[in-house]
């Protein structure tokens, strides 16, 4: 016989998952803000290469450290955001006590 979780445990699990998803968003926010093109209203593939690795493809973006306002690649922010997202999925699908 499987013991049921207490109602407070379910609410705690939902809260932990929600906090991890919010943490994933805010961890990846610098990367998203760097790659967002306000004119087109979406993520720009050329900017995503610059934001992730620090360089892009083509003759215009051989080195992006000369761009005004660019402080460096945000690939680490993206990795941390993905780790938080995987932690949220793990917390949501496992039945381990929190």
HELIX and SHEET records of a PDB file:
HELIX    1   1 UNK A    7  UNK A   35  1                                  29    
HELIX    2   2 UNK A   45  UNK A   53  1                                   9    
HELIX    3   3 UNK A   75  UNK A   93  1                                  19    
SHEET    1   A 2 UNK A  36  UNK A  37  0                                        
SHEET    2   A 2 UNK A  42  UNK A  43 -1                                        
END                                                                             
